[in-house]
Structures are given as structure tokens and as C-alpha cells.
Amino acid sequence: MKAAILLTGRLVNATAALAPPLGRRLAYTLFFRPTGRAPVHPREQAVHAAAGRSQVDLDGVPVAVYTWGDGARPVLLVHGWSSRGSRFAGLVTDLLDRGYSPVAFDAPGHGDSGGRSTNLLQYERIIRQLQERHGTFAAIVAHSFGVPCAFHALRTGVRADRLVAVSGPAEFDHLITEFARQLRLRPSIAAYLRVRSVRDIGVPDLWERFSSTFEPDALKVPLLIVHDTDDDVVSVDHAQRLHAAYPGSRLEITSGLGHRRILGDPLVVGPVGAFLDAGTPAAKR
């Protein structure tokens, strides 16, 4: 996979050198398009198969929705980039044992949903539709790219009693920084991505407004931040900045789990469930 990423970066840089407009457009298309559709992992199969299936419509694009439990105490699970709802399988099992009803979805261009690409505003619209269907969430648990999506949704009126942010970036601009780093893109291409994203999405302060740390006083619910020291996609210092921005938050740091395995590990699943069960706001550490 790493070799393929580097090869793609070389292609983009070479195209930009020979035909700058074409190279910039290629980079922009790649930035908004997930890297393939993640399949359901064998260890997720049983939980995935047991889910109730439905859809929500997003401008004609069918979005796959998965539910478990009896509908009481719904917990929304928001996956990251190039991922899918089934990645929460380990947490789903624990939440069911605790009496919650997990709700997950595959964003456009991901998993079993239609479409080819997605953005944060589309995540927000999906979350709002699921809110209308399921009511106030007992919690939202978000991973990676799903973290700024969850913060933005809560700041703009989505209702949840608690928030768990796993391996999420503190600043939204990290998405371009990391994309450019992995592909080793020229700085001029990264600058173009920032400017065109603002123009196309139509939010002038996009990179500030969509950051997880934007207007921290607007977040009124208890927050658990979970991150791993060996995360090679979103470094652990993002968790420290999130924790500093939300003084009443709880911070859990793990080691050896990286960016993806952290979701289903018992060292994380247990504390997340206990945090949701807690009847009072988490104490500051």
C-alpha cells in the first residue's frame, strides 16, 4: 500500500510539472475520493450480519445504515476515511451488553453506500437524518475523520449526551497536511487544495470552523478522548491539544494499537463503555 501511495504521489507531481492545471485537478479528485471500499473484515462478519439494514437518501445517493438492539439508548458510531461502519464491531457487542442500541452508517463512497466521494457537510446531513429517526443519542462515538464531523454536528444542533473522540485530528487542516505528506506532494499543490476546497464547499473559514477545537465553549457534553502513541496517521499530540481545548474532558492514551486496531481492542472498548455508563461528567485528569 505504501508503495502504491508513493507511486500515486509521483504521478501527481509529474503531471503538475508538465500540465499544472491537470495535476492540480488530479490531486483534488484524489483528496475527496476514498481509497477503495474497505471490505467487512472476517472478525466483523458476525456482528455485521446481525445488523438491521436500512437506508437514508442523500441527494439521490443511498446511504447504508446499520442498527442493533431494541432502539433504546441509541449510540451513533461515526467511521473515518476509507473505513466503514462494521469497523465498530467490537464496540457494538459491548454496547449491546450494556443495554445500548448502536447505530452506524457507511458514508457515500464507503462500504455498501452509493456515491464515489464525500465531505464533512454530507456526514453532518446523514447524522441529522439519523437523529430524526432515532432521537437524541445517548452518545456519539467517532473515529479519525469522523471526529471533526461529530464535533461540527454537535456544535450545529445535533443532540447527544456524550461524545467519544477516537484517534481524531484537532485541526481540520491536518487532512491536507497528512494527504500531502503521504503522497509527498509539492507545497503548491497542497495550497491549491486548501483554496479550492473553500471555494467548492462554500465555507470561507472552513479550515478553522471544521476543526475539532473550534469554539470549544459550544460543546456542552462530557467528552472522552482516546488516542494511541503509535498512531501513524494522526499523531498523539492531536489528543493533547483536544484535551487542552476542553478542560473538562477525559484523556485515555494507549500504546501499540496504532490508528485502526484501537477501535476494537478491549483496552479501549471497556473504558468507552464505562464512560457511557457514567452518570456524572468525566473528571478532568
C-alpha positions in Angstrom: 0.0 0.0 0.0 2.8 2.4 0.9 4.5 1.8 -2.5 1.2 2.5 -4.3 0.7 5.8 -2.4 4.2 6.9 -3.3 3.7 6.0 -6.9 0.5 8.0 -6.9 2.3 11.0 -5.5 5.0 10.8 -8.1 2.3 10.7 -10.8 0.5 13.7 -9.4 3.8 15.7 -9.1 4.9 14.7 -12.6 1.6 15.7 -14.0 1.6 19.0 -12.2 5.1 19.7 -13.5 4.1 19.1 -17.2 0.5 20.4 -17.0 -0.1 22.2 -13.8 -3.9 22.6 -14.1 -4.3 18.9 -14.8 -2.1 17.9 -11.9 -4.0 20.1 -9.5 -7.3 18.7 -10.6 -6.0 15.1 -10.3 -4.8 15.9 -6.7 -8.2 17.4 -5.8 -10.1 14.4 -7.1 -7.9 12.0 -5.1 -8.2 14.1 -2.0 -12.0 13.8 -1.9 -12.2 10.2 -3.0 -11.8 7.3 -0.5 -9.0 4.8 -1.2 -11.2 1.9 -2.4 -14.1 0.4 -0.5 -13.0 -1.3 2.7 -14.5 -4.8 2.9 -16.0 -6.3 6.0 -13.2 -7.9 8.0 -13.7 -11.6 8.9 -13.7 -10.7 12.6 -16.6 -8.3 12.0 -18.7 -10.6 9.9 -21.0 -12.0 12.7 -21.8 -8.5 14.1 -22.2 -7.1 10.6 -24.6 -9.9 9.6 -26.7 -9.4 12.7 -27.4 -5.7 12.0 -30.8 -4.4 10.9 -30.4 -2.8 7.5 -32.0 0.4 6.1 -31.0 3.4 4.1 -31.2 7.2 4.1 -31.2 9.3 1.0 -28.6 11.9 0.3 -29.4 13.8 -2.9 -30.3 10.5 -4.6 -27.3 8.6 -3.1 -28.3 5.6 -1.0 -26.5 5.6 2.4 -26.4 2.2 4.1 -27.5 2.3 7.8 -27.0 -0.5 10.4 -28.8 -0.8 13.7 -28.6 -3.3 16.6 -30.6 -3.7 19.7 -34.2 -2.6 20.6 -33.8 1.1 19.8 -33.4 2.2 23.4 -30.5 4.5 24.3 -29.2 4.8 20.7 -25.4 5.4 20.3 -24.2 6.7 16.9 -21.0 5.3 15.5 -19.2 7.6 13.0 -16.4 5.9 11.0 -13.4 7.5 9.5 -12.0 8.0 5.9 -11.7 4.9 3.7 -13.4 2.9 6.5 -17.0 1.6 7.2 -19.5 1.1 10.0 -18.5 -2.5 10.6 -15.2 -1.4 12.0 -17.0 -0.7 15.3 -18.0 -4.4 15.6 -16.1 -4.9 18.9 -17.7 -1.9 20.4 -21.1 -2.9 19.1 -21.0 -6.1 21.1 -20.0 -4.4 24.3 -22.7 -1.6 23.9 -25.4 -4.2 23.4 -24.3 -6.0 26.6 -24.7 -2.6 28.4 -28.2 -2.0 27.1 -27.5 0.5 24.3 -28.7 0.3 20.7 -25.8 1.1 18.3 -26.4 2.9 15.0 -23.8 3.0 12.3 -23.7 4.0 8.6 -21.4 3.9 5.6 -20.7 7.4 4.2 -21.0 7.9 0.5 -18.2 6.2 -1.4 -17.6 3.9 1.6 -18.8 0.4 2.4 -22.2 -0.5 1.0 -23.3 3.0 0.3 -23.6 4.6 -3.2 -21.6 7.5 -4.4 -17.9 8.0 -5.0 -16.8 10.7 -2.6 -18.0 12.6 0.5 -17.3 15.5 2.7 -17.9 16.7 6.3 -21.1 18.6 5.4 -22.6 15.3 4.0 -21.6 13.5 7.2 -23.5 16.2 9.1 -26.6 15.8 7.0 -26.6 12.0 7.4 -26.2 12.4 11.2 -29.2 14.8 11.2 -31.3 12.3 9.3 -30.4 9.6 11.8 -31.2 12.0 14.7 -34.7 12.5 13.2 -35.1 8.7 13.0 -33.7 7.7 16.4 -34.0 10.8 18.6 -31.4 12.1 21.0 -28.3 9.9 21.0 -27.1 8.6 24.3 -23.6 9.2 22.8 -21.7 9.6 19.6 -18.5 7.6 19.2 -16.4 8.8 16.3 -13.1 7.7 14.8 -10.5 9.6 12.8 -12.2 11.8 10.1 -15.5 11.1 11.9 -14.2 13.1 14.9 -14.4 16.6 13.4 -17.6 15.6 11.7 -19.1 14.7 15.1 -17.8 17.9 16.8 -19.3 20.0 13.9 -22.7 18.2 14.1 -22.9 18.8 17.9 -22.0 22.5 17.5 -24.7 22.9 14.9 -27.6 21.4 16.9 -27.3 17.6 16.8 -28.2 16.2 20.3 -26.1 13.7 22.2 -25.5 13.1 25.9 -21.8 12.2 25.5 -19.0 12.2 22.9 -16.1 9.9 22.4 -13.4 11.0 20.1 -11.0 8.2 19.0 -7.8 9.0 17.0 -9.2 12.3 15.7 -7.4 15.3 14.4 -7.6 18.5 16.5 -7.2 20.8 13.4 -9.2 20.1 10.2 -6.2 21.3 8.1 -4.4 18.1 9.2 -6.4 16.3 6.5 -4.5 18.1 3.7 -1.2 18.1 5.6 -1.3 14.3 6.0 -2.6 13.8 2.4 0.3 15.9 1.1 2.8 14.2 3.4 1.8 10.6 2.4 1.9 11.4 -1.3 4.9 13.8 -0.9 3.1 16.4 -2.9 4.6 19.8 -3.8 3.6 22.6 -1.4 1.9 24.4 -4.3 -0.5 21.5 -4.8 -1.4 21.5 -1.1 -2.0 25.2 -1.2 -4.4 24.7 -4.2 -6.3 22.0 -2.3 -6.9 24.4 0.6 -8.1 27.2 -1.7 -10.3 25.1 -3.9 -11.9 23.2 -1.0 -13.0 26.5 0.5 -14.4 27.7 -2.9 -16.3 24.4 -3.7 -17.7 23.7 -0.2 -18.7 27.4 0.3 -17.4 27.9 3.8 -14.9 30.7 3.9 -13.4 29.7 7.3 -13.6 26.0 6.5 -10.2 25.0 8.0 -11.0 26.7 11.3 -14.7 26.1 11.5 -14.5 22.3 10.9 -11.6 21.8 13.4 -12.5 19.8 16.5 -11.1 22.6 18.6 -13.3 25.3 17.0 -15.5 27.2 19.6 -14.9 24.7 22.4 -17.4 26.5 24.7 -20.2 25.4 22.3 -19.7 21.7 23.4 -21.8 21.1 26.5 -21.5 17.3 26.8 -18.9 15.2 28.6 -16.0 14.2 26.3 -13.7 11.2 26.3 -10.6 11.5 24.1 -8.8 8.2 23.1 -5.6 8.0 21.2 -2.6 5.7 20.7 1.0 6.7 21.0 1.8 4.6 17.9 -0.8 6.3 15.6 1.0 7.0 12.3 -1.9 8.8 10.7 -3.0 11.3 13.4 -0.2 11.8 15.9 -1.0 11.6 19.6 -0.2 15.3 20.1 -3.6 16.0 18.5 -5.2 14.3 21.5 -3.2 16.5 23.8 -4.4 19.7 22.0 -8.0 18.4 22.1 -7.7 17.8 25.8 -6.3 21.3 26.4 -9.1 22.8 24.4 -11.8 21.0 26.5 -10.6 21.3 30.1 -13.3 19.0 31.5 -12.5 16.2 29.1 -11.1 12.8 30.0 -8.0 11.6 28.2 -7.1 7.9 27.6 -3.7 7.2 26.0 -2.9 3.7 24.8 0.2 2.2 23.2 0.8 -0.4 20.5 -2.6 -0.2 18.8 -1.9 2.4 16.1 -4.6 4.2 14.2 -7.0 1.4 13.3 -6.7 -1.5 15.7 -7.6 0.9 18.6 -11.3 0.7 17.7 -11.8 -3.0 18.7 -9.2 -3.5 21.4 -10.6 -4.5 24.9 -8.3 -1.8 26.4 -10.4 0.8 24.6 -13.8 -0.9 24.3 -14.2 -1.3 28.1 -13.3 2.3 29.1 -15.6 3.7 26.3 -18.5 1.6 27.6 -17.8 2.6 31.2 -17.6 6.3 30.2 -21.1 6.0 28.5 -22.4 4.3 31.7 -21.1 7.0 34.0 -23.9 9.1 35.4 -21.8 12.3 36.0 -19.4 14.3 33.8 -16.0 12.7 33.5 -13.4 14.2 35.8 -10.5 16.1 34.5 -7.2 14.3 34.5 
